């Protein structure tokens, strides 16, 4: 048996699309209302977070370099090309 109500079978591969109840004007009003709720970080916080991201990227790069160098040295010791 089917979980769908009788008489309404969805077409294979088709997903239902939502309908806009308030039209395109309602969409832009909602967009404007939501954009007022955004809290942007202060310049000092942005600078601090950017420094953190750069530092983490540098640490991951160094770690991967050391890991690659170690594996390459291990393969040379084992005689694997």
PyMOL Python script that loads the backbone (N, CA, C, O; Angstrom):
from pymol import cmd

cmd.read_pdbstr("""\
ATOM      1  N   UNK A   1       0.834  -1.180   0.000  1.00  0.00           N
ATOM      2  CA  UNK A   1       0.000   0.000   0.000  1.00  0.00           C
ATOM      3  C   UNK A   1       0.880   1.245   0.000  1.00  0.00           C
ATOM      4  O   UNK A   1       2.071   1.170   0.301  1.00  0.00           O
ATOM      5  N   UNK A   2       0.300   2.369  -0.332  1.00  0.00           N
ATOM      6  CA  UNK A   2       1.039   3.623  -0.454  1.00  0.00           C
ATOM      7  C   UNK A   2       0.740   4.526   0.739  1.00  0.00           C
ATOM      8  O   UNK A   2      -0.345   4.483   1.320  1.00  0.00           O
ATOM      9  N   UNK A   3       1.758   5.365   1.095  1.00  0.00           N
ATOM     10  CA  UNK A   3       1.567   6.338   2.159  1.00  0.00           C
ATOM     11  C   UNK A   3       0.877   7.601   1.653  1.00  0.00           C
ATOM     12  O   UNK A   3       0.457   8.437   2.452  1.00  0.00           O
ATOM     13  N   UNK A   4       0.755   7.749   0.328  1.00  0.00           N
ATOM     14  CA  UNK A   4       0.147   8.926  -0.273  1.00  0.00           C
ATOM     15  C   UNK A   4      -1.375   8.820  -0.197  1.00  0.00           C
ATOM     16  O   UNK A   4      -1.930   7.723  -0.255  1.00  0.00           O
ATOM     17  N   UNK A   5      -2.044   9.964  -0.067  1.00  0.00           N
ATOM     18  CA  UNK A   5      -3.506   9.932  -0.117  1.00  0.00           C
ATOM     19  C   UNK A   5      -3.955   9.406  -1.470  1.00  0.00           C
ATOM     20  O   UNK A   5      -3.295   9.623  -2.485  1.00  0.00           O
ATOM     21  N   UNK A   6      -5.084   8.714  -1.471  1.00  0.00           N
ATOM     22  CA  UNK A   6      -5.558   8.097  -2.706  1.00  0.00           C
ATOM     23  C   UNK A   6      -5.859   9.171  -3.754  1.00  0.00           C
ATOM     24  O   UNK A   6      -6.388  10.238  -3.445  1.00  0.00           O
ATOM     25  N   UNK A   7      -5.503   8.852  -5.007  1.00  0.00           N
ATOM     26  CA  UNK A   7      -5.797   9.760  -6.106  1.00  0.00           C
ATOM     27  C   UNK A   7      -4.674  10.730  -6.423  1.00  0.00           C
ATOM     28  O   UNK A   7      -4.660  11.284  -7.523  1.00  0.00           O
ATOM     29  N   UNK A   8      -3.740  10.964  -5.529  1.00  0.00           N
ATOM     30  CA  UNK A   8      -2.665  11.927  -5.756  1.00  0.00           C
ATOM     31  C   UNK A   8      -1.321  11.209  -5.641  1.00  0.00           C
ATOM     32  O   UNK A   8      -0.782  11.087  -4.541  1.00  0.00           O
ATOM     33  N   UNK A   9      -0.783  10.742  -6.740  1.00  0.00           N
ATOM     34  CA  UNK A   9       0.524  10.101  -6.755  1.00  0.00           C
ATOM     35  C   UNK A   9       1.536  11.086  -7.349  1.00  0.00           C
ATOM     36  O   UNK A   9       1.302  11.614  -8.437  1.00  0.00           O
ATOM     37  N   UNK A  10       2.663  11.347  -6.656  1.00  0.00           N
ATOM     38  CA  UNK A  10       3.659  12.264  -7.217  1.00  0.00           C
ATOM     39  C   UNK A  10       4.347  11.621  -8.406  1.00  0.00           C
ATOM     40  O   UNK A  10       4.535  10.405  -8.445  1.00  0.00           O
ATOM     41  N   UNK A  11       4.720  12.443  -9.375  1.00  0.00           N
ATOM     42  CA  UNK A  11       5.433  11.943 -10.536  1.00  0.00           C
ATOM     43  C   UNK A  11       6.844  11.555 -10.117  1.00  0.00           C
ATOM     44  O   UNK A  11       7.445  12.195  -9.254  1.00  0.00           O
ATOM     45  N   UNK A  12       7.362  10.510 -10.731  1.00  0.00           N
ATOM     46  CA  UNK A  12       8.703  10.030 -10.392  1.00  0.00           C
ATOM     47  C   UNK A  12       9.727  11.111 -10.729  1.00  0.00           C
ATOM     48  O   UNK A  12       9.713  11.669 -11.826  1.00  0.00           O
ATOM     49  N   UNK A  13      10.619  11.402  -9.774  1.00  0.00           N
ATOM     50  CA  UNK A  13      11.685  12.373 -10.005  1.00  0.00           C
ATOM     51  C   UNK A  13      11.269  13.814  -9.810  1.00  0.00           C
ATOM     52  O   UNK A  13      12.104  14.708  -9.942  1.00  0.00           O
ATOM     53  N   UNK A  14      10.033  14.068  -9.508  1.00  0.00           N
ATOM     54  CA  UNK A  14       9.563  15.440  -9.318  1.00  0.00           C
ATOM     55  C   UNK A  14       9.390  15.738  -7.832  1.00  0.00           C
ATOM     56  O   UNK A  14       8.780  14.964  -7.095  1.00  0.00           O
ATOM     57  N   UNK A  15       9.937  16.870  -7.411  1.00  0.00           N
ATOM     58  CA  UNK A  15       9.752  17.318  -6.042  1.00  0.00           C
ATOM     59  C   UNK A  15       8.716  18.426  -6.024  1.00  0.00           C
ATOM     60  O   UNK A  15       8.652  19.224  -6.959  1.00  0.00           O
ATOM     61  N   UNK A  16       7.914  18.489  -4.988  1.00  0.00           N
ATOM     62  CA  UNK A  16       6.932  19.577  -4.928  1.00  0.00           C
ATOM     63  C   UNK A  16       7.647  20.911  -4.738  1.00  0.00           C
ATOM     64  O   UNK A  16       8.622  20.993  -3.991  1.00  0.00           O
ATOM     65  N   UNK A  17       7.176  21.935  -5.398  1.00  0.00           N
ATOM     66  CA  UNK A  17       7.763  23.255  -5.266  1.00  0.00           C
ATOM     67  C   UNK A  17       6.859  24.116  -4.400  1.00  0.00           C
ATOM     68  O   UNK A  17       5.637  24.069  -4.533  1.00  0.00           O
ATOM     69  N   UNK A  18       7.464  24.909  -3.507  1.00  0.00           N
ATOM     70  CA  UNK A  18       6.635  25.763  -2.651  1.00  0.00           C
ATOM     71  C   UNK A  18       5.997  26.885  -3.466  1.00  0.00           C
ATOM     72  O   UNK A  18       6.554  27.347  -4.462  1.00  0.00           O
ATOM     73  N   UNK A  19       4.837  27.302  -3.025  1.00  0.00           N
ATOM     74  CA  UNK A  19       4.161  28.402  -3.701  1.00  0.00           C
ATOM     75  C   UNK A  19       4.376  29.670  -2.895  1.00  0.00           C
ATOM     76  O   UNK A  19       4.378  29.642  -1.665  1.00  0.00           O
ATOM     77  N   UNK A  20       4.558  30.787  -3.598  1.00  0.00           N
ATOM     78  CA  UNK A  20       4.739  32.075  -2.929  1.00  0.00           C
ATOM     79  C   UNK A  20       3.358  32.646  -2.644  1.00  0.00           C
ATOM     80  O   UNK A  20       2.606  32.969  -3.564  1.00  0.00           O
ATOM     81  N   UNK A  21       3.035  32.767  -1.375  1.00  0.00           N
ATOM     82  CA  UNK A  21       1.699  33.226  -1.011  1.00  0.00           C
ATOM     83  C   UNK A  21       1.585  34.749  -1.070  1.00  0.00           C
ATOM     84  O   UNK A  21       0.501  35.289  -1.292  1.00  0.00           O
ATOM     85  N   UNK A  22       2.731  35.449  -0.865  1.00  0.00           N
ATOM     86  CA  UNK A  22       2.659  36.909  -0.826  1.00  0.00           C
ATOM     87  C   UNK A  22       3.336  37.542  -2.030  1.00  0.00           C
ATOM     88  O   UNK A  22       3.501  38.762  -2.060  1.00  0.00           O
ATOM     89  N   UNK A  23       3.726  36.770  -3.004  1.00  0.00           N
ATOM     90  CA  UNK A  23       4.297  37.309  -4.226  1.00  0.00           C
ATOM     91  C   UNK A  23       5.728  37.786  -4.051  1.00  0.00           C
ATOM     92  O   UNK A  23       6.334  37.617  -2.993  1.00  0.00           O
ATOM     93  N   UNK A  24       6.250  38.380  -5.098  1.00  0.00           N
ATOM     94  CA  UNK A  24       7.634  38.826  -5.107  1.00  0.00           C
ATOM     95  C   UNK A  24       7.834  40.031  -4.172  1.00  0.00           C
ATOM     96  O   UNK A  24       8.908  40.200  -3.594  1.00  0.00           O
ATOM     97  N   UNK A  25       6.793  40.865  -4.028  1.00  0.00           N
ATOM     98  CA  UNK A  25       6.882  42.002  -3.112  1.00  0.00           C
ATOM     99  C   UNK A  25       7.036  41.543  -1.668  1.00  0.00           C
ATOM    100  O   UNK A  25       7.797  42.131  -0.900  1.00  0.00           O
ATOM    101  N   UNK A  26       6.312  40.490  -1.303  1.00  0.00           N
ATOM    102  CA  UNK A  26       6.429  39.928   0.042  1.00  0.00           C
ATOM    103  C   UNK A  26       7.809  39.367   0.288  1.00  0.00           C
ATOM    104  O   UNK A  26       8.341  39.458   1.395  1.00  0.00           O
ATOM    105  N   UNK A  27       8.391  38.784  -0.752  1.00  0.00           N
ATOM    106  CA  UNK A  27       9.747  38.246  -0.619  1.00  0.00           C
ATOM    107  C   UNK A  27      10.717  39.359  -0.281  1.00  0.00           C
ATOM    108  O   UNK A  27      11.527  39.209   0.633  1.00  0.00           O
ATOM    109  N   UNK A  28      10.655  40.486  -1.002  1.00  0.00           N
ATOM    110  CA  UNK A  28      11.601  41.566  -0.760  1.00  0.00           C
ATOM    111  C   UNK A  28      11.346  42.261   0.576  1.00  0.00           C
ATOM    112  O   UNK A  28      12.290  42.749   1.198  1.00  0.00           O
ATOM    113  N   UNK A  29      10.103  42.318   1.030  1.00  0.00           N
ATOM    114  CA  UNK A  29       9.823  42.873   2.356  1.00  0.00           C
ATOM    115  C   UNK A  29      10.433  41.982   3.439  1.00  0.00           C
ATOM    116  O   UNK A  29      11.021  42.478   4.400  1.00  0.00           O
ATOM    117  N   UNK A  30      10.290  40.664   3.278  1.00  0.00           N
ATOM    118  CA  UNK A  30      10.902  39.732   4.232  1.00  0.00           C
ATOM    119  C   UNK A  30      12.420  39.839   4.193  1.00  0.00           C
ATOM    120  O   UNK A  30      13.079  39.776   5.231  1.00  0.00           O
ATOM    121  N   UNK A  31      12.966  39.998   3.006  1.00  0.00           N
ATOM    122  CA  UNK A  31      14.412  40.140   2.862  1.00  0.00           C
ATOM    123  C   UNK A  31      14.910  41.387   3.586  1.00  0.00           C
ATOM    124  O   UNK A  31      15.933  41.341   4.270  1.00  0.00           O
ATOM    125  N   UNK A  32      14.198  42.490   3.441  1.00  0.00           N
ATOM    126  CA  UNK A  32      14.583  43.731   4.112  1.00  0.00           C
ATOM    127  C   UNK A  32      14.470  43.584   5.628  1.00  0.00           C
ATOM    128  O   UNK A  32      15.340  44.052   6.363  1.00  0.00           O
ATOM    129  N   UNK A  33      13.407  42.940   6.097  1.00  0.00           N
ATOM    130  CA  UNK A  33      13.230  42.740   7.534  1.00  0.00           C
ATOM    131  C   UNK A  33      14.346  41.863   8.104  1.00  0.00           C
ATOM    132  O   UNK A  33      14.874  42.152   9.178  1.00  0.00           O
ATOM    133  N   UNK A  34      14.702  40.804   7.397  1.00  0.00           N
ATOM    134  CA  UNK A  34      15.767  39.918   7.865  1.00  0.00           C
ATOM    135  C   UNK A  34      17.124  40.616   7.843  1.00  0.00           C
ATOM    136  O   UNK A  34      17.952  40.393   8.726  1.00  0.00           O
ATOM    137  N   UNK A  35      17.352  41.455   6.840  1.00  0.00           N
ATOM    138  CA  UNK A  35      18.662  42.123   6.744  1.00  0.00           C
ATOM    139  C   UNK A  35      18.872  43.130   7.873  1.00  0.00           C
ATOM    140  O   UNK A  35      20.013  43.446   8.210  1.00  0.00           O
ATOM    141  N   UNK A  36      17.804  43.631   8.453  1.00  0.00           N
ATOM    142  CA  UNK A  36      17.936  44.538   9.598  1.00  0.00           C
ATOM    143  C   UNK A  36      18.411  43.806  10.853  1.00  0.00           C
ATOM    144  O   UNK A  36      18.946  44.431  11.768  1.00  0.00           O
ATOM    145  N   UNK A  37      18.220  42.494  10.901  1.00  0.00           N
ATOM    146  CA  UNK A  37      18.586  41.715  12.081  1.00  0.00           C
ATOM    147  C   UNK A  37      20.036  41.242  12.057  1.00  0.00           C
ATOM    148  O   UNK A  37      20.499  40.621  13.014  1.00  0.00           O
ATOM    149  N   UNK A  38      20.758  41.529  10.971  1.00  0.00           N
ATOM    150  CA  UNK A  38      22.156  41.098  10.870  1.00  0.00           C
ATOM    151  C   UNK A  38      23.002  41.936  11.807  1.00  0.00           C
ATOM    152  O   UNK A  38      22.892  43.162  11.829  1.00  0.00           O
ATOM    153  N   UNK A  39      23.849  41.268  12.585  1.00  0.00           N
ATOM    154  CA  UNK A  39      24.779  42.010  13.447  1.00  0.00           C
ATOM    155  C   UNK A  39      26.180  41.807  12.891  1.00  0.00           C
ATOM    156  O   UNK A  39      26.748  40.720  12.992  1.00  0.00           O
ATOM    157  N   UNK A  40      26.727  42.858  12.307  1.00  0.00           N
ATOM    158  CA  UNK A  40      28.040  42.795  11.691  1.00  0.00           C
ATOM    159  C   UNK A  40      29.109  42.915  12.759  1.00  0.00           C
ATOM    160  O   UNK A  40      28.931  43.663  13.721  1.00  0.00           O
ATOM    161  N   UNK A  41      30.224  42.191  12.616  1.00  0.00           N
ATOM    162  CA  UNK A  41      31.291  42.283  13.614  1.00  0.00           C
ATOM    163  C   UNK A  41      32.012  43.624  13.531  1.00  0.00           C
ATOM    164  O   UNK A  41      32.048  44.271  12.484  1.00  0.00           O
ATOM    165  N   UNK A  42      32.585  44.021  14.667  1.00  0.00           N
ATOM    166  CA  UNK A  42      33.379  45.255  14.698  1.00  0.00           C
ATOM    167  C   UNK A  42      34.678  45.042  13.923  1.00  0.00           C
ATOM    168  O   UNK A  42      35.113  43.901  13.762  1.00  0.00           O
ATOM    169  N   UNK A  43      35.303  46.110  13.442  1.00  0.00           N
ATOM    170  CA  UNK A  43      36.559  45.961  12.700  1.00  0.00           C
ATOM    171  C   UNK A  43      37.648  45.237  13.496  1.00  0.00           C
ATOM    172  O   UNK A  43      38.425  44.470  12.927  1.00  0.00           O
ATOM    173  N   UNK A  44      37.708  45.478  14.812  1.00  0.00           N
ATOM    174  CA  UNK A  44      38.720  44.812  15.638  1.00  0.00           C
ATOM    175  C   UNK A  44      38.469  43.296  15.670  1.00  0.00           C
ATOM    176  O   UNK A  44      39.408  42.502  15.603  1.00  0.00           O
ATOM    177  N   UNK A  45      37.210  42.913  15.773  1.00  0.00           N
ATOM    178  CA  UNK A  45      36.869  41.493  15.809  1.00  0.00           C
ATOM    179  C   UNK A  45      37.158  40.841  14.460  1.00  0.00           C
ATOM    180  O   UNK A  45      37.630  39.705  14.400  1.00  0.00           O
ATOM    181  N   UNK A  46      36.874  41.562  13.381  1.00  0.00           N
ATOM    182  CA  UNK A  46      37.167  41.042  12.045  1.00  0.00           C
ATOM    183  C   UNK A  46      38.662  40.813  11.874  1.00  0.00           C
ATOM    184  O   UNK A  46      39.074  39.786  11.335  1.00  0.00           O
ATOM    185  N   UNK A  47      39.475  41.758  12.328  1.00  0.00           N
ATOM    186  CA  UNK A  47      40.930  41.627  12.239  1.00  0.00           C
ATOM    187  C   UNK A  47      41.410  40.442  13.066  1.00  0.00           C
ATOM    188  O   UNK A  47      42.258  39.674  12.612  1.00  0.00           O
ATOM    189  N   UNK A  48      40.880  40.289  14.267  1.00  0.00           N
ATOM    190  CA  UNK A  48      41.276  39.177  15.140  1.00  0.00           C
ATOM    191  C   UNK A  48      40.904  37.833  14.527  1.00  0.00           C
ATOM    192  O   UNK A  48      41.708  36.901  14.531  1.00  0.00           O
ATOM    193  N   UNK A  49      39.701  37.734  14.005  1.00  0.00           N
ATOM    194  CA  UNK A  49      39.261  36.477  13.405  1.00  0.00           C
ATOM    195  C   UNK A  49      40.036  36.163  12.121  1.00  0.00           C
ATOM    196  O   UNK A  49      40.323  34.999  11.844  1.00  0.00           O
ATOM    197  N   UNK A  50      40.373  37.188  11.341  1.00  0.00           N
ATOM    198  CA  UNK A  50      41.173  36.980  10.140  1.00  0.00           C
ATOM    199  C   UNK A  50      42.555  36.456  10.514  1.00  0.00           C
ATOM    200  O   UNK A  50      43.075  35.550   9.864  1.00  0.00           O
ATOM    201  N   UNK A  51      43.146  37.023  11.555  1.00  0.00           N
ATOM    202  CA  UNK A  51      44.442  36.537  12.031  1.00  0.00           C
ATOM    203  C   UNK A  51      44.364  35.093  12.496  1.00  0.00           C
ATOM    204  O   UNK A  51      45.282  34.309  12.254  1.00  0.00           O
ATOM    205  N   UNK A  52      43.277  34.741  13.159  1.00  0.00           N
ATOM    206  CA  UNK A  52      43.090  33.363  13.622  1.00  0.00           C
ATOM    207  C   UNK A  52      42.998  32.401  12.443  1.00  0.00           C
ATOM    208  O   UNK A  52      43.605  31.330  12.469  1.00  0.00           O
ATOM    209  N   UNK A  53      42.250  32.771  11.417  1.00  0.00           N
ATOM    210  CA  UNK A  53      42.108  31.917  10.237  1.00  0.00           C
ATOM    211  C   UNK A  53      43.452  31.740   9.543  1.00  0.00           C
ATOM    212  O   UNK A  53      43.793  30.629   9.139  1.00  0.00           O
ATOM    213  N   UNK A  54      44.216  32.812   9.398  1.00  0.00           N
ATOM    214  CA  UNK A  54      45.523  32.727   8.746  1.00  0.00           C
ATOM    215  C   UNK A  54      46.465  31.852   9.566  1.00  0.00           C
ATOM    216  O   UNK A  54      47.200  31.041   9.001  1.00  0.00           O
ATOM    217  N   UNK A  55      46.454  32.004  10.889  1.00  0.00           N
ATOM    218  CA  UNK A  55      47.320  31.189  11.744  1.00  0.00           C
ATOM    219  C   UNK A  55      46.967  29.705  11.651  1.00  0.00           C
ATOM    220  O   UNK A  55      47.863  28.864  11.567  1.00  0.00           O
ATOM    221  N   UNK A  56      45.690  29.376  11.665  1.00  0.00           N
ATOM    222  CA  UNK A  56      45.270  27.971  11.567  1.00  0.00           C
ATOM    223  C   UNK A  56      45.661  27.404  10.205  1.00  0.00           C
ATOM    224  O   UNK A  56      46.118  26.264  10.123  1.00  0.00           O
ATOM    225  N   UNK A  57      45.488  28.178   9.139  1.00  0.00           N
ATOM    226  CA  UNK A  57      45.897  27.719   7.804  1.00  0.00           C
ATOM    227  C   UNK A  57      47.394  27.462   7.757  1.00  0.00           C
ATOM    228  O   UNK A  57      47.833  26.474   7.168  1.00  0.00           O
ATOM    229  N   UNK A  58      48.183  28.334   8.368  1.00  0.00           N
ATOM    230  CA  UNK A  58      49.632  28.147   8.395  1.00  0.00           C
ATOM    231  C   UNK A  58      50.007  26.894   9.179  1.00  0.00           C
ATOM    232  O   UNK A  58      50.878  26.136   8.754  1.00  0.00           O
ATOM    233  N   UNK A  59      49.360  26.670  10.316  1.00  0.00           N
ATOM    234  CA  UNK A  59      49.662  25.474  11.113  1.00  0.00           C
ATOM    235  C   UNK A  59      49.290  24.194  10.364  1.00  0.00           C
ATOM    236  O   UNK A  59      50.036  23.216  10.409  1.00  0.00           O
ATOM    237  N   UNK A  60      48.162  24.190   9.687  1.00  0.00           N
ATOM    238  CA  UNK A  60      47.760  23.013   8.920  1.00  0.00           C
ATOM    239  C   UNK A  60      48.729  22.785   7.764  1.00  0.00           C
ATOM    240  O   UNK A  60      49.066  21.642   7.458  1.00  0.00           O
ATOM    241  N   UNK A  61      49.177  23.853   7.124  1.00  0.00           N
ATOM    242  CA  UNK A  61      50.141  23.727   6.032  1.00  0.00           C
ATOM    243  C   UNK A  61      51.450  23.130   6.524  1.00  0.00           C
ATOM    244  O   UNK A  61      52.009  22.244   5.877  1.00  0.00           O
ATOM    245  N   UNK A  62      51.943  23.606   7.661  1.00  0.00           N
ATOM    246  CA  UNK A  62      53.187  23.072   8.223  1.00  0.00           C
ATOM    247  C   UNK A  62      52.997  21.604   8.604  1.00  0.00           C
ATOM    248  O   UNK A  62      53.877  20.783   8.343  1.00  0.00           O
ATOM    249  N   UNK A  63      51.875  21.267   9.209  1.00  0.00           N
ATOM    250  CA  UNK A  63      51.606  19.888   9.593  1.00  0.00           C
ATOM    251  C   UNK A  63      51.592  18.970   8.373  1.00  0.00           C
ATOM    252  O   UNK A  63      52.198  17.899   8.393  1.00  0.00           O
ATOM    253  N   UNK A  64      50.900  19.389   7.312  1.00  0.00           N
ATOM    254  CA  UNK A  64      50.833  18.567   6.107  1.00  0.00           C
ATOM    255  C   UNK A  64      52.199  18.441   5.441  1.00  0.00           C
ATOM    256  O   UNK A  64      52.533  17.380   4.913  1.00  0.00           O
ATOM    257  N   UNK A  65      52.993  19.517   5.459  1.00  0.00           N
ATOM    258  CA  UNK A  65      54.344  19.450   4.905  1.00  0.00           C
ATOM    259  C   UNK A  65      55.189  18.445   5.677  1.00  0.00           C
ATOM    260  O   UNK A  65      55.880  17.620   5.079  1.00  0.00           O
ATOM    261  N   UNK A  66      55.134  18.514   7.007  1.00  0.00           N
ATOM    262  CA  UNK A  66      55.914  17.581   7.818  1.00  0.00           C
ATOM    263  C   UNK A  66      55.428  16.144   7.639  1.00  0.00           C
ATOM    264  O   UNK A  66      56.241  15.220   7.587  1.00  0.00           O
ATOM    265  N   UNK A  67      54.143  15.950   7.545  1.00  0.00           N
ATOM    266  CA  UNK A  67      53.588  14.619   7.333  1.00  0.00           C
ATOM    267  C   UNK A  67      54.040  14.055   5.983  1.00  0.00           C
ATOM    268  O   UNK A  67      54.443  12.895   5.899  1.00  0.00           O
ATOM    269  N   UNK A  68      53.974  14.858   4.949  1.00  0.00           N
ATOM    270  CA  UNK A  68      54.405  14.426   3.624  1.00  0.00           C
ATOM    271  C   UNK A  68      55.894  14.100   3.612  1.00  0.00           C
ATOM    272  O   UNK A  68      56.310  13.091   3.043  1.00  0.00           O
ATOM    273  N   UNK A  69      56.696  14.958   4.243  1.00  0.00           N
ATOM    274  CA  UNK A  69      58.142  14.728   4.310  1.00  0.00           C
ATOM    275  C   UNK A  69      58.436  13.436   5.068  1.00  0.00           C
ATOM    276  O   UNK A  69      59.300  12.665   4.653  1.00  0.00           O
ATOM    277  N   UNK A  70      57.742  13.192   6.156  1.00  0.00           N
ATOM    278  CA  UNK A  70      57.942  11.981   6.936  1.00  0.00           C
ATOM    279  C   UNK A  70      57.567  10.727   6.160  1.00  0.00           C
ATOM    280  O   UNK A  70      58.296   9.736   6.190  1.00  0.00           O
ATOM    281  N   UNK A  71      56.446  10.767   5.472  1.00  0.00           N
ATOM    282  CA  UNK A  71      56.019   9.607   4.687  1.00  0.00           C
ATOM    283  C   UNK A  71      56.991   9.368   3.535  1.00  0.00           C
ATOM    284  O   UNK A  71      57.315   8.221   3.227  1.00  0.00           O
ATOM    285  N   UNK A  72      57.463  10.449   2.893  1.00  0.00           N
ATOM    286  CA  UNK A  72      58.434  10.294   1.812  1.00  0.00           C
ATOM    287  C   UNK A  72      59.726   9.660   2.326  1.00  0.00           C
ATOM    288  O   UNK A  72      60.288   8.787   1.666  1.00  0.00           O
ATOM    289  N   UNK A  73      60.207  10.092   3.509  1.00  0.00           N
ATOM    290  CA  UNK A  73      61.419   9.528   4.099  1.00  0.00           C
ATOM    291  C   UNK A  73      61.194   8.053   4.463  1.00  0.00           C
ATOM    292  O   UNK A  73      62.084   7.227   4.264  1.00  0.00           O
ATOM    293  N   UNK A  74      60.037   7.727   4.982  1.00  0.00           N
ATOM    294  CA  UNK A  74      59.729   6.337   5.307  1.00  0.00           C
ATOM    295  C   UNK A  74      59.724   5.465   4.058  1.00  0.00           C
ATOM    296  O   UNK A  74      60.244   4.350   4.084  1.00  0.00           O
ATOM    297  N   UNK A  75      59.150   5.952   2.975  1.00  0.00           N
ATOM    298  CA  UNK A  75      59.152   5.184   1.729  1.00  0.00           C
ATOM    299  C   UNK A  75      60.562   5.001   1.174  1.00  0.00           C
ATOM    300  O   UNK A  75      60.881   3.951   0.616  1.00  0.00           O
ATOM    301  N   UNK A  76      61.412   6.028   1.330  1.00  0.00           N
ATOM    302  CA  UNK A  76      62.798   5.889   0.874  1.00  0.00           C
ATOM    303  C   UNK A  76      63.537   4.850   1.698  1.00  0.00           C
ATOM    304  O   UNK A  76      64.335   4.086   1.155  1.00  0.00           O
ATOM    305  N   UNK A  77      63.287   4.810   2.999  1.00  0.00           N
ATOM    306  CA  UNK A  77      63.922   3.813   3.864  1.00  0.00           C
ATOM    307  C   UNK A  77      63.470   2.417   3.462  1.00  0.00           C
ATOM    308  O   UNK A  77      64.277   1.489   3.440  1.00  0.00           O
ATOM    309  N   UNK A  78      62.183   2.258   3.141  1.00  0.00           N
ATOM    310  CA  UNK A  78      61.649   0.954   2.763  1.00  0.00           C
ATOM    311  C   UNK A  78      61.985   0.583   1.323  1.00  0.00           C
ATOM    312  O   UNK A  78      61.781  -0.562   0.919  1.00  0.00           O
ATOM    313  N   UNK A  79      62.492   1.524   0.554  1.00  0.00           N
ATOM    314  CA  UNK A  79      62.861   1.263  -0.822  1.00  0.00           C
ATOM    315  C   UNK A  79      61.695   1.283  -1.783  1.00  0.00           C
ATOM    316  O   UNK A  79      61.780   0.716  -2.872  1.00  0.00           O
ATOM    317  N   UNK A  80      60.596   1.932  -1.395  1.00  0.00           N
ATOM    318  CA  UNK A  80      59.411   2.040  -2.253  1.00  0.00           C
ATOM    319  C   UNK A  80      59.494   3.366  -2.995  1.00  0.00           C
ATOM    320  O   UNK A  80      59.779   4.408  -2.407  1.00  0.00           O
ATOM    321  N   UNK A  81      59.238   3.305  -4.302  1.00  0.00           N
ATOM    322  CA  UNK A  81      59.316   4.553  -5.084  1.00  0.00           C
ATOM    323  C   UNK A  81      58.011   5.240  -5.044  1.00  0.00           C
ATOM    324  O   UNK A  81      57.857   6.308  -5.636  1.00  0.00           O
TER     325      UNK A  81
END
""", "prot")
cmd.dss("prot")
cmd.show_as("cartoon", "prot")
cmd.util.cbc("prot")
cmd.orient("prot")
